């Protein structure tokens, strides 16, 4: 999870640098699309881990993933179709503000759940007991 988060932060920084560059806007969109492609797999991986460790499909962590992906996809569409290039910078800034809190709260709660259930990322299996009731919140004590 930490490695995936480091990749996300690096790609976000690349997108920010491309937006701030003085060149044509197309490289900025390409950098954002690389961030989006990474984020699709990043969130899918976490969603698989949540499913394997006792989270309900409709938990708030997975819903937040869906909302962020919808925003990122819509940003690409609007920038490409309507040439609203400043939107890239706005969304990148918002992702930069959102991500640390998401990682500190929701992803930390997922990591704790993974540890408590003995989840092995290589096999995708939990060796410990799963919760009796599926987790519908983010998994942390503060999210109930």
C-alpha positions, 0 to 999 in steps of 0.5 A: 500500500505504501509503495502504491501511495508513493507512486500516486504522490509522484504521479500527482507531482508530475501532473502538477509540474506539467500543468505549471509548465510553460509548454502546450497543455497537451502534456498536462492532460497526458500526465493527468491521464497517467495519474488516472490510469494508476488511480484506477488500479490503485483503488481496484487493489484496495477494493479487492483487499476490502472485499477479502477482509470483511468490508461490505461492497457499499462501504464508505471507503469504496464509495469515496474511491468511486466518487474520486474516479468519477471526478477524474474521468469527468475532468479528462472529458471536460478538458478534452471536449471543451478545452477547459485546461484550467480545470486540470490545475484545480482538480490536481490541487484538490486531489493533493488536499484530499489524498493525505487525509484519505490515506491517514484515515481510510487507508490506515483503517484498511491496513489495520483491518488487513493486519487484524485478519492476517491478510496476505497481499501476495495470496489475496487471502486472510488467514485470521477471522473476518468480522461477523458483520460486514464493515460498511464504514471505512473500518476505523474507530472514528468512522463508525 
